[in-house]
């Protein structure tokens, strides 16, 4: 596979596969997105034990679509992975088809950072279907409710959520320990020349189960109904302290593995050394983020009044507003001179000791936040068909300069799509092998109350 598949290509290729092997593979519609796009599940095998693989949970991370097609072919080719293991593989082709469609401006290539960020889209926090800030019972998105219903129907022993790191390295996050995952991950990464990210920003406060393997902490209670947007964003983005669909099937004994594969790889994310001058490096990262956020706030103020005629402008503005809102708090949490002594939940939250890999991850995170915001603003200005305030010219300059820092300062290089998908598929198969041989967790207890369902069995109310 030389490029990422689009939403339509995924559906066509999955249907062709099911037509070719109708006894072993079945394709069914399990839900409908907010925009009316079908959400489809490809099931391979007829075993009594279930694996659920979720592609496209983040709209800007298309590698999962390529991975599920590769997994389907591999499972069909090897009966030991299905009949011999008494397993059915359930592959959700895309959790956010609406958002994924908005990224199709860059999916076919050429794969450059500038093209990627100028066509980048990722919805605002509350429109990302894996998050449950209000708890499963109050899940608002039909895409989220579709996934929750699948989890309750299948009770999988393994769930894999397929994510893509735009710039950085690969890593794995687990809701339960899978002993042996770290050495298998290291072997796969070495064979495919994929750097492993030893200190990702996502896992800053999480325990490590081994190099590049991290334990996801249990979610806190849902935010109270009185919690505002600022509270939810702070909890979710600065500390990842929010409920998610990763933990929803936990009572069934499910292991959830979040498998991150890099698009542009940076070798320094796997440097375990302890550098000198860490505090100065943190101050510099915080200064950079504050400076870039102030620039983008000024551009946003110039652009916003001119967007009245842009269709669906609010959908693009929502993630821009999210980034502008949380970035000052992120900068404060990194800066040794301003870092709070406690987290959003009141618990002690000092910044943990950082290796060179962790500092590199923070540098990448600071630039990524600015680049995503600049890319969304660039799309908004372009959609107006004019640029009387000169914002597009300034955004082009910023995007080109920041992308050059990734290339020249961090050595970011694109990982071919086929290698990304192969890496991710091998990690999923390693997690599968370890999960199917682990001791089962305590019994799942009673089945959750049934949700209202349509003719397809998928909740929409």
N, C-alpha and C positions, 0 to 999 in steps of 0.2 A: 504494500500500500504506500503510494507516494504522497498522498495528501489526506487531510481530514475529510471524512464523509459529512455531507449535509444531513439535515433532518430527513428530507425526502429520500436521499440515497440510502440512509440507514434502513428506512422502512422497505424500500424496494429490494435491497440485498437480503434482508431478513426474510421477506416473503419468498424470494427465489430459493433461499436455503430450505425453508419449510416445504415448498413445492417439490424440491429435489429429494427430500428425505421425509415424506409425510408420516411414516411410521414412528420416527424418532423425534421429530421437531414439530412444534405447534406454535402458531402466532395468533395472539388474541388481543383485542382492544380491552384495556383495563381501566381507562379513564379518558377524560377530555380536559385539555388545558383551558385557561381563561379565554384564550382567543379562539377556541374551538378546534385546536389541533388534536389528533388522536394520540393517546399514550399507549404504546404497544409493548407486550411482554412476549419474548421468545423463550419457550420452554423446551429443553432438550433432555430426553430420557424419561423414564417412567418409575424411578425409584421412590421409595417411601420417605427418604430423607431429603430435605430441601436446602438448596443454596440460592440466595438472592443476590444478584449483582446489579448495582444501580449506576447507570451511565448518565452523564450530563447533569449532575446536581448543581453545578455552577455553569452559567450560560457561556462563559468565556473559556471553558476548559473542555475542548472537544475530543481529547484523546480517548476518553472512555467509549465513545461510539466505535472507534476503530478497534478498541480492545475487546468489546463484547462480540463483534463479528469474528475476531480471531479466536476467542474462547469457544464460540459455538462450533467453528470448524474443527478445533482441536478435540472437543468433547465428542463430536460426531465421529471423528476418525479413530478414537480410542475408547472402546467399550469399557475398559477398566475404570474410566473416569465417571461412568454413569451406571450401566447395568452391574458391572462388577463391584461397584461401591454402594449399590442400592440408593442412588442419588438422582434427583432431578435438578437440573440447572435452570434457573429462572432469570432471564436477562432482560431487565427493563432498558429499552433502547435509549430513552432520553427522559429525564425527570423534568426538565425545563425546556420544552420545545419552543415556546414563545421567545424566550431569551436567546436560545441557541440560534434561532432564525436571524436575530439581529446581529449576530457575529459573522454571518456568511460573507460579508464584504472582504474578509481576509482569509477564510478557510482554504480557498483553492490556491493560495500563494500568489506571488512569491513570499516566502516567509522571512520578513524583515521586522525588526522591532518597531520601526516607524510605521509600517503598514498595519501591524497588529494593533498598536495603541490608537491609531487614528480611526480604526473600525471597531475598537473594543466596546463591548457592552456587558455590564453585569448589573442586575437590578438592585434597587435599594434593599437594605437589610430585611425589611418585613416582606419583601417579595421573593426571598430566597427559600425554596421549598423544603430544605432540610432543617431549618431552624424552627424551634417551638418555644418562643419567648413567653407565650401565654399558656403553655401546656398542650398536650395532644387533644384534650377535650374541646379546646377552643381554637383548633387549627383553622385558619381562615382560607387558605389557598386550596383549590380543588386538586392541584398537583400534590400537595402535602397529604391531603386526605386519601388520595389514591395510594400513595406509598404506605401510609399507616394501615389501610385496609389490606394491602398485600402482605404486610408483615403479620397481621393477625390471622390471615387466611393460611399462610404457608408455615409460620412458626419455624423459620430456617435455623439450622444449627450454625450457619455462617452467612453473614451479610457483608458484602464488599461494596464500598462506595468509592467510585473511580474519579479522582481529582487530578488536576494538572497544575503544576507550579509554572507560572509564566517565566520567571527567572530564578535559578537556584539549583536545587538538587532533589533527589528522591528521598522519601521517608515514608514510614508507616505508623499509623496511630491505631491503637487497639482498645476496645472496651474491656477485654479480659486478656490475661497473659497467654501467649502461645509460645511455650518454651521451645527454643530452637529457631525462632523466626529471624533473629538478628544474624546468625551465621549464614542462613539461607539467603537473606536479603543481600548480604555482603558478597556472596558468591555470584548471584545474579547480576548485581551492579558491576562487579569486576569483569565478568564475561562480556557484558554489553557496553562497557566503558561509559557508564552513567554515574556521575558523582553522587554520593550520599550526603544529605544535609544533616550534619551532626547537631546543629543548634537552631532549628527553625523558629521564626518568631511565633508561629502558631502554638508552639509547645513550650513557650518560655518558662511557664510555671508548672509544667507537667513532669512526672517522674519518667526517667528513661528506663526501658526494659533491656536495653542493649544499644549499640551504635545505630542511630537513625530509626529506632523503634521506641515508641512512646505510649504511655498508658493514659487514656482519656479519663479524667476524673468524673465521677458521677455528677449528673446535673443537679443544680440547686433547685429549690421549689420554684414554680413559675412566678414570674413577676406579678405583683398585685395589680388588679384592674386600674388602680390609680396611677400606676407607673407611666410616665410619659415617654415620648420617643427618645429623648436624651438619655434617660435611664437605661432603656433597652439597648441602645447603641453602645453606650459605655460598657455595659456588662458583656455584650456579645463581642465587640471588636477589641477592646483593650485587654480583656482577660478570658475571652471565650467562655464565660461563666453563664451559659444559657442552655436550656434544654434543646435536644435535637432528636431527629429520627434515628440517630445512631444508637440511642439507648432504649427506644420504645420496645424492641423485641427482647430486651435483656431478661425479663421474667421467664421467657421460654428457654433460657440457657444459651441464647444466641451470642456468638462472638461477632462483633462488628470490626472489620478492618477497613480503615480509610487509607487508600493507596494513592500516594502522590507521585506523579511522574513529571520530570522537568521538560519544558519546551526549549528554553535556552539554558544551557548548563553553565555553571560557574564553578571551576575547580576549587576555589578557596572555601566553599561551604563545607568541605570535608577536612579542613585543617584543625586538628585537635589541640594545637599548641596554645599556651597561655601567653598572650602578648603583654608587653610592657605598655604603660600609658593607657590603660583601659578607660579610666575616667575621662581623659581628654578626648578619646575617640567617641565616647557616649555624648559628651557635650557637643562635639562637632555634628554628630548625627541629629541631635535634637535641634541645633541651630539650623541645619539644612532643612529639616522638616518645617520648622516655624517660618523660615524665609520663603520657602516654596508655597506654603499655605497662604501666606499674606499676598504673594503675587497672584495666586489663583483667586483669592477672595476679591481682589481688585478687578480682575478680568471678569469674574462672575457678575459683579455689580454693573459693569459696563454692558455685558451681554444680555442679562435677564430682561431689561425693559424692551428689547427688540425681538422677543421670541413669541409674541402673541399669535403670529400666523403659522408657527411651526407645528405641524401635527404631532400630537402626543409628546409635546415638549416636557411636560411634567414627569414623564417616565424616565427621561434622560436626566432631568434636574434632580430627581430624588437621590440617586447615588452620589451626585456632585455635592449636594447639601450634606449627605452623610459624611463624606470624606472631610469636608471643610469643618464640620462640627467636631469630629473626634480627633483630628490630627493635632491640635494644640494639647489635648490631654495625653496623647501618645508621646509627644515630645517631652512633656513634663515627667511622664513615667520613666523615660530613659535618662533624663538629665540628672546627674548625681546631686546637683544643687537644688532641684525642685521635686525629686521623686517622692511621692506620698509614702507614708509609713504603713498604710493599710490599703487593702483593695476595696472594691466597690461593696463587698459584703462585710466589711469591717475587720476581716482577718489580716494578720501581718502579711505584707506583700513587698518585702525588699527585693530589688532586682537581683537575681541569682548571679553567681560568678559566671563570666562569659569567656569562652575560648575565642580564638581567631575566627572559627566557623560561626559562632554566635554573633560576633561583631559584624561579620560580612552579611549575615542574614538581616541585621538591623539596617545596615546601609542599603541593602536591596529593598527592604520594606519601605524605608523613607522615600526612595525614588519611585517605587511602584505606586504608592498612594498619589503622588503628584502626577505621574504619567497617566494614570487612569483618569484622574480628574481633568487633566489637560486634553486627553483624547475625547472625552465626552463633550467638553466645551467646544472643541474643534468641530465635532459633528453638528452641534447645535448652530454654531455660526455658519457652517457650510449650508445647512438646511434653509437658512434665511435667504440664500441666493445673493447676498451682498455683505459687505464688510466696511461700513462707513466709519466705524470706530477703530479700525486697524487691529482688532483682536485676533483675527485669523493669522495675520503675519506674525504677531508676537507669539501665538501658540505654536506655530510651525517652528519658530526659533527655539522655544523651550523644549518641545518634543525632540527635535533633532539633537539638541545639546545633551539632554538627559539620556537619550538612547546611546549617544556616543560614549557617555560615562560608563554605561553597562558594557559596551563593546571594548572600549580602550582601557578603562580603569579596572574592570572586573573580568575581562576576557570572556564575556558571554558568547556562546556559540550555539547555533540551532542544532538540536538533536533530530535526526530524520524521523518522520512520522512512524515509519515501520519499526524503527528501533524503540521509540517511545511505547508503542502498542505491545511490542514483544516483551519489553521490560515489565510493563504493567500486568500483562497476561501471566508471565512466569511468577510474579509475586502473588497474584491471586491463586494460582495453582499451588504454590508453596503453602499459603495460608489454608487452603482447602485440605491439603494433605495433613497438616498439623491439627487442624480443627476436627477432622473426622476421627482422629485417633485419640483425642483428649477424653478424659473422664467426663461423663455428662454432668452438667450442673444440677442442683436440686430441681425437683419437679416444677413445672411452670405455674402451677396453681390454676385458679379458675380463668376461663376465657373472658376477656374484657367484654363489656356490654356491646351488643350489636349496634352498628351505626345505621342510620337510614341509607337505603341503597336504591339504585336505579335498576333497570333491567339487566345491566351488565354486572351488577353486584358492587358497583363503585359508589361511595357516598358523595353526594354533592350538596347536601343541606347541612 
